[in-house]
Amino acid sequence: MVRLRAGGASFGELGEQLGLHRGYAHELYTRALRSLREMVQDQRLDPVPAAPARSKPKPHPAPAGCARTSCVSGCYLRTARTGAAS
């Protein structure tokens, strides 16, 4: 509703597009605008700090006794004990 009004639509046009009476469209618009203003005011009074940036996970070392391990990065590690080559 607020987006349509900001685009230049009159309350009569809003009512036609939404299937509402012009007066009711005006009432809904004022309610929506009041809610948006309260939301902005609340954000200014109690700002939410930005989330810290996530660092990349460190690769896991291969377990000592495994023959084939799939790492987090998707690579395959082979231990020297098996002697198998891919």
Backbone hydrogen bonds, N-H to C=O, Kabsch-Sander energy under -0.5 kcal/mol:
donor,donor_aa,acceptor,acceptor_aa,energy
5,R,1,M,-2.2
6,A,2,V,-2.6
7,G,3,R,-1.4
8,G,5,R,-1.6
9,A,4,L,-1.9
14,L,10,S,-2.6
15,G,11,F,-2.3
16,E,12,G,-2.1
17,Q,13,E,-2.6
18,L,14,L,-2.3
19,G,15,G,-1.1
20,L,15,G,-2.5
25,A,21,H,-2.5
26,H,22,R,-1.9
27,E,23,G,-2.0
28,L,24,Y,-2.6
29,Y,25,A,-2.2
30,T,26,H,-2.4
31,R,27,E,-2.0
32,A,28,L,-2.5
33,L,29,Y,-2.7
34,R,30,T,-2.2
35,S,31,R,-2.4
36,L,32,A,-2.3
37,R,33,L,-2.3
38,E,34,R,-2.3
39,M,35,S,-2.2
40,V,36,L,-2.3
41,Q,37,R,-2.3
42,D,38,E,-2.6
43,Q,39,M,-2.2
44,R,40,V,-1.9
45,L,41,Q,-2.1
46,D,42,D,-2.4
66,C,63,P,-0.8
69,T,77,L,-1.2
71,C,69,T,-0.6
71,C,75,C,-2.2
74,G,71,C,-1.0
77,L,69,T,-1.5
82,T,79,T,-0.6
83,G,79,T,-0.8
